[in-house]
Amino acid sequence: MLSTHSVHIAFQPEAKVSSLALSMSGDVAVWAEGDGKLFIAKNSDGVLAPSTSWQAPALIRKAILRGNQIFILDDEYGLTCLDLEGKPLWQVEIGAGGFALQQLPSQLAVIDGLGRLHLFAYDGTPFDLDEAYVDILRFTAIGEYLILAHESGHVQALQNGQTVWSRPHRGETGESITCLGSDANQHLVIGREGYALVSGDEEVLEIEIWDLAQQVLIHREDLKSQLLQAIPSKNGLYCGFDDGQVTEYITGESSYSSESRISCSYPIQKLLFRNGCIAASSWFYIWGLNADGNEWKLEHQGMPYFVEASQDGSICLFAGEDQNDWTEIEPIGLFSFQEDLLEADASELNLWFEKTEDTLPLSAEELYREDDEMNALFSEDELKSMQKSQPADVGLEALHSALEGDFGESQKVTEDGALDINTEDLLAQLDDAITTMALLPSEDLLEELNTEIGEILVPHAVSGEDQRLLADADGSAIVTLDGSSSFDPQERIQTWSWIESSGKEIASSAKVRVRIPRGSHRFELRICDRDGQWSSDSLHILIE
C-alpha cells in the first residue's frame, strides 16, 4: 500500500496539451491544445469550468496568466494579449515565430524560433536591447534579472535589456548549461556539464550558485547526475536530477548542506513547492513529500510535463502526453495539496483516468425472453423470414422417414407403377435434414467439444469492415479498430497486434480507438495463439 491524493479529471482536451497555466488564486486556468486552440476556465461555484476559447494561428508554445490578461506565444505569428473573455487586446508579430516566453516584473521576454531575444512591455511596446542576443537555449527570471544561457555555455544576466553580469567561461573544449534556477535568497543556480580537460582532464557535472548582486560564486560542487531542475525551498533550494533524485540544498553560515528528499527512479521533468509540500513529476508519475514527512504518489495517463498549483496549494493541475499518436488524448488532472492522503494499492492509481462502462448483468429471463418490443421494429415479412431461418425440431426420425420413402412431392407413381423420383429435390431435402441435425446438440457432440482437441488449428483474424468517415474540424477523426470477431476453435489466442502501414505497432489489444488524419489508411490485425500459429487480416479507412 502507498499514500496518494484523490485525483479527478479537470478537463478533457481534444488534442495534445501544449501549455498550461493557473492563476495564483486558483480562480482562472488556461490550457492550449496542439491545434492552436486556447481554452479559458473560471471558478464557478467552487469548480473550474470552461467559459470560452480562442484560436491561435499556430501551435501555442506558452500561455501566461497575469492579472486579468493572458499572454500567448505561438510559433508562427508571435505574441498576443487576451482578456479573460478571450478578446485580443494587442498582437505583436515576431520574425521566425515564438519559441519560449518568460515573465519579468515589468517585461515579457521572448525567444524566437532562431534563438534570438526580444523584450516587450506589458502593453506590447518593444524594449531596446544594448546588443543582439542570439543562440539562446535557456532563460529564466530571478527578480528583475533575466538570465540567458547560450549554446556555447555562456551565461549572462540582463537588467532592463542591458547586460549587468557575465559568467566566466570554463572548459577548454566546451561546456553546456543543463539547468537555470534560483534559491530562497534569489541566488542564481546553474547546472553545468563540462565536456573534457576540466578538473583533472575528465568530463564533469557540477552545480554552481552565484550571488548576482555581488557577482561572486558562493558555492560549487561536483555532481553524480545531471542537474535538470532547481527551485527555491524554505531554507535553500530543491534540485531535480537526471537519475530521479530530488535533493534539498540547505543554506548554512558559510556553505550549503544537502539532503535527499525523494527518489523517483526517472529524470525529473518538473518541480513544484507549495506550503511546505514538494512535488516532482517524473515519467508517468508525480511523487510528493509533505511538510510532515509523508510521501505520496500519483499516476497520469501521460508524462506530466505541466504541473501548476495555486499559491495555497488548494488546486493543482497537471497534464502531459504519452507520446503515442494512436491513443486517446490524455486528460488534465486535478488534486489538492491540502486534502488528506489516502491509502491505495499501486494498481489503483490509474482509476481516476480509466474509463469504465458500467453494465449490469442480465438475468436468464432477460436474456432468453421473447421481446415483443423488438418484434415491433420488424415487418411481417421480416418476422416470417426470421422464423423460417430458425432450425426446425428435426432429427433422426425425419431423416429416416425420408430414406423410407416419405418424399412428398419429390416422388410420383407413373402409369406403369414405377416411381418417378425428382432427384434434385430429394437431395435438397436430405441436405437440409443433415444440416439441421448438425445444429442440434447431442451427448456425443458435447462430449467431443469438451475434450482436448489433438489437432492444432490456425486462429482466424477478423479486422472488420472497411470504414469511410468524415473528419472533424481539426482534420482528423476517431476510429475504432475492432478485431474482437477474430476466433480460434481451440480458444488459444494469446497476442493481438494492430499494425499501421509503416509497420509500426499501435496497439496490442483486440479493440482500440485511434485518432487519424484526413486521407487513406491501412491497418493490419495480427493474432497468434500459444502454439505459435498466427493469421492476419487488414482493412482500409478513408477519412474525408
N, C-alpha and C positions, 0 to 999 in steps of 0.2 A: 504494500500500500504506500501511497505517497500523497503529499498535500497539493492542492490545486485551488484555483478560484472558479467560481461559477462564471461561465462564458456564454454569451448569446451572439447571434448574428445581428449586427447593427444594420448593415446594408448588403444587398446582393447585387454587385456590379454586373454589367452586361459585357464588359471587356476587361482586359488586364488593367490593374490599378497602376498608374504611373506616378502619382503623387498623392499625399495625404496630409492634411493639416487640421489642427484642433485649436480653438481659442483657449487662452489660459483659464477662462471661466468655465469652459466646457459647454457653453451655450450654442456655439456655432462650429460646424465641421464642414470641410470641403474635401472632395476627392476627385481626381482626374482619371479618366479611363483611356485606354490605348488608342481609341478612335478620335481623341481630341476633345471629348465632351467633359465638362466640369459640372459637378453636382454640388449644390449648396443645401445643407441640412441645418435646421434650427431647433432649439428646445421648444417642445410643445407638450405641456402638462407633464414635464419631467422626462420626456422621451425625445431623442434626436430624430427628427422626421424630415425627409427631403422636401424642400419647398420650391426650388426652381433649378434650372440648369442653363448652361451657356456653352456654345460650340466654338472651340478654338479652330484656327485654320490648319493646325497640325498637332502632332504629339506634344502634350504638355509635360515639360521637364520638371517644373516645380511650381507649387502654389503656396503663398504665404498669407496668413491672416494677420492684419494689423488694424486694431480698432474696428471701424465699420467698412474697411476696404479689404479687397482681395487682390493680390499682385500675382500675375500669372506669366510664366515664361514658356513660350513654345519654341520648337526647334526650326521653325520656318520663318515666321514673321518677326517675333521679338517679344516685347514686354507690353502687357495690358493690365490696366487697373479697372476693377469692377466694384460696384457697391454690393451690399448683401442681398439685393434683389436680382443680381445678375446683369445689371445695366452697365455697359462700358463707360468709364469716366474719361479715360485717355489711353492712347496707344502710341508706342514708340517702335519704329522699325529698326532692327539691328541687322547689319550685314552678316551673312553666314548663319543667321538664326541664333537661338539661345541654347546654351548647354548647361549652365549652372547659375543659381540665384542665391544670394546671401543678404540677410537683413542686417543693417547697421543702425545706430541711433538716429542718424539724420540722412542716410543714403541707402540706396539699393545697389549692390554690386552684382554685375552680370559678367559671366564668361561666355563668349560667343563660341560658335562651332569651330573656330580656328584657334581657340585658346587665348583670345585677346580680352583684356579687361575693359569694362565700361562702368561708369558710375552715373547714377541718376538720383535727383531729389525725389521726394515722395509725391511731387506734382508732375513728374515726368521730365523735368528740366535736366539736361545733361550737365555733368560736372567736368571741369577741365582737369586733365592729368598732367603732372610735371614731365612725364615721359611715356613712351609706349610700353605697356606691359604685355608680353607675349609668351607663348609656350607655357601657359599656366595649367598645371594638373590638379591642384587642390587649393582651396582657400577656406578661411574661416574668419569669424569676427570674435574679438576679445575686447569688450568695452568699446572704445572708439577706434581701436586698431583693426585694420583689415590685413590679415596675414595671407601671403601668397607663397606657394611652393611651385617652382618651375621644373621642367623636365630635367634640367641639369642638376637638380638638387639645391639650387639657390633658393633661399628663403628671405622674404622681405616683410617689413611691417610698414603699412601706409596709414597716414592720418590726413583726412580731408584731401585725398588724391595726391599726396606727396610722400615720398619715401623718408621715413624717420629712422629706420634701422635695417641693416643687412647682416645676416648671419655669415660669419667667416666660412669660406669653402673648406671642405675636408675631403681627403682621399685623392690619391694621385691618378687613379683610373676611374673615378666617378663614384657617385652615391645617389640614392633615391630616398625620397621622403615618403614614408608609408602612412603617416598619421599627423594631423594637426589638431590640437585640442588645448584645454586650459585646466587650471586647478582652481581651488576655492579663493585664492588670492589674485586671480586673473594673471597668473604667470603663463607664458607660452609653453606648451608641451609638444615636443617633436618626436615622432618615431622615425628612426633612421636606419638605413641599410647601407653599409659600406661594401663596395664590390671586392676590393683587394688592396694590398700594400698599405693597410691601415692597421695600427695596433698589432704589430707582430706579423706583418705580411699575410694576413688572413681576412676572410670576409667576416664582418661583424654586424650584429644587431644591437642597437642602442636606444636608450631614451635620454632626451635632453630636456631640461627645464630652464627657461630663461626668464629673467626679470626684465620686462620691456622698458619700464620706467628708468631703471638704472643701466639697461643694456649690458647685463652681465649674465654669465652662465652660473646657475646656482646648484645644478645637480646633473650628473651624467653617470649612467650605469649600463653595463653590458646586460643583454637580454638573451634568454634561451629561445624565444619565439618572436616573430614579427609583431610589432605593436600596430593594431588596427583602429582602436577607439580610445579616446581619452576625454572624460567629462569631470566637472568639479564634484567633489563629495563634501560632506560636512567638515571633515578635517584634512582634506587634501584633494586627492583625485582618484577616480576609478579608471583602470586601464583594461581593455579587452584585447586579447592576443589571438594569433592565428591558430594556436593549439587548443583554443576553447577556454582558457583560464581567464577569470576576472580577478584582478588584484587591486587592492587599495593601497595607495602610497600616502602615508600619514606624515604631515609636516611636523618636524621636530625643531629644536632650537637652532641646530646647525646643519641638519640633513633630513632626508626622508627615510622612513622605515616602511617596509612593505609586508602585507598580509594577504594570503589567498582568501577569496570570498566565495566564488562559485566556480565549479568545474563543469563545462558544457560539452566537452569532447569534440566540438566542431568550431570552426572560426567564428568569432564574434562579429555579427553584422551591425548591431545597434545596441547602445547602452542608454538607459534612462534612469534618473534618480528623482524620486518624489517622496517627501515626508519620511525620510529615513529608509525607504524601500528602494532597492536596486533591481532593475530588470535587464536581462541580456537576451537578445534574440540570436539564435544560432540554429542552423539547419532548419527543421520544421517545428522548432520549439521556442518557447520563451521560458527561461529559467529566472527565478526570483529569489531574493533574500530580504525578509522583513527586518525591521529595526530590532525585533525581539530575538532574532537569530533563526527564525523558522524559514526553511527553504520550501519552495513550491515550483510547479512546472505546468505549463500549458502546451497544448499541441495545436498546430494550424494545418489547414489543408495545403497551404503553400509555404514557401520560405518567407517569414515575416520581415521583409526589408524595411517596412514602415511601422514605427511604434510611436504613438503620440499620446500624451496624457495632459489633463488639466493640471493647474497649479497645485491643487489639493489632492490630486490622485484619485478623485472620486469617479472619473471617467477616463478610461484608457482604450484607444482604438489601435488595432494592428491589422496589417494587410500584407499580402505577398502573393507570389505565384509559384507554381510547381514546375515551371519551365517545360511544360508539355502542352503543345498546341492542340492536342487531340482530346483533352479532358475538359470538363466544365470549368467555368471561371470561378476562382476561389472567393469566398465571402470576406467581408470586413468584420472582424470580431470585436467584441466589446466586453470589458470587465472592469472591476473597481479594485484599487489597492486597499480601499477602506473596508471592504467586506471580509468577513471571517473566512478562514481557509476551510476547505472541505477535504475529507479523506476519500481517495478513489484508487482503483486499480489502474495500472498503466494503460490497459486496453480500453478504459472508459474515457480517456482524454479526448478522443475524437467524436464523442457522441454529439457535441454541440453543432458540428457541421455535417454529420452524417444524415442524409435524407432517407427516412424510412417510410414505407407505406403501411399504414395500419389496416390490415384486412382481418375481418372476423371469420373464423372457420364456420363453414356451413354444416348444418345437421344433415343426416341421411335423408330426412323427409324433404329438406330444401333441395338437396342435390338431385333426387330422383322423382320429385313430384311433377305432374303434368301442369305446365304453366299456361293457363288459358289466356293470360295477358300477352304472352309471346305469340301464341297461336293467332291472336287477333291481328298481328302485324303481317301475316301471310295471306295470300289469296286462296280461294277454294282449290284452284288447280295446283298451287304450290303445295298445299297440305296433302292433297291426294298423291302428288308425286313423291313427297317425303314418306308417306305411309307405304307406297309401293316399294320404295327403296329399302325399307326395313327388312331384315332377314325373316323369312317365314318360319313357322314352327314345323320344320320338315326334317325327317331323319331317315333312318334305315328303312322304315316301312314305306316311305314314299318312293325311295329308290327301288325297293323290292317289287312294289306294285307296278312300277314302270317296266321292270325286267320281266314280270309275269305276264305282261301283255295289256296293262291298263293304259293304253296310249291315247285314248280320247280321239281327238281329231287327227292324230298322227297316223291312224290306221283305218283302212276301209276294206270291205269284202267285195271282191269282184263278182261278176255274174257266174263265173265258173267255180266260185267258192274259195278262191285263193286270196291271201292277204296282200293288199296293196299298201305298203308302208312308206310314208314320207320320211325318208332317211334324214334329211336336214333338220326337220322339226324334231325328230326323235333325239338326235344328237344334242340339239339345243336344250331339250328338257333334261337329258342326262347330265349335261354340263351344269345347268342351274342347280340340280339336286346335289351334285357333288360339291359345288361351291358352297351351297348352304350348309352342308354337313361340316365343311372345313371351318365355318364360322362358329359352330356350336362347341362349347367347352365339353370335354369328356374327361373321365378319370384318367385315361391313358394320355390325353393331350396335356392335362395339368401336371401329371407326373413327369412328363418329358420336359416341360418348361421349368420345373423346379429342380431338375438335376443339372449338374455342371456340364456344360457343352464342351466336348473334347475338341472340336474343330475351332480354330481361331478365325473369326470373321472380321473383315476390314470395316471400320466405322464409316459412316456416310455423313459428309459435311454438307450442310444446307445454309448458304449465306443469306437467303431471302431474295425477294424480287428486286429488280432494278427500280430505282426511285428517280422521280423528277420533281423538284421543289423550287419554290420562289425564294429568292434571297431577301433578307431583312434590309432595313435602311442602311446598315453598315456594310452591305455587300456580302454577307455570309448567312449561313443557315445552320441550325442544329439538326443533326441527322442521327437517327437511331440505327445502329448496326445490330441486328438480332439474328444470332445463329443458334438460338435455343431449339430450333426444329431439327437440328442435327441429331443423329441417333446411332447407337451401337447395339446390335442384337444381344450382345453379351454385357452391356452396360459397363464398359471398361474405359470410357473416355477419361483421360487424365489431364490433358493440357488443351487449352484453346489459345489461338493466336490470330489476331487481326493484323494484316499487313497492308500498308498503303503502296502506291505504285512505285515509289523509290526503293522499296524493300525494307523500310523501317517498320518495326513492330509498334503498334499504337495502343494495344490492349491485350490482356491475357485472360479475358473473361468471355463468356458466351454472348453477353449483351453489353453494349457500351454506347454512350451518347457522345458525339463529336461535333465540333463547330468547324465547318469547312467553307472556303471562299467560293465565289462565283466561278463556274466552269465545270468541266467534265472530270470525274474522279473514278478510279477503280480501286476496289478493296477486295482482298482475298482472305478467306477464312480457312485456317488450317487446324485440324484436330488430330490428336494422337492418343491411342489407348496405351495401357500399361505394358502391352506386349510389343510396342514399337510400331504397330500398324497405324498408318495415317492416311488421310484423304483431304482434299481441299475443294473449295467452291468459291466463285467470285461473283461480284455484282458491280454494276456501273451506277453512279449517281450523278445526275445533271442538276446543277444549281443555276437557275436563270435569274 
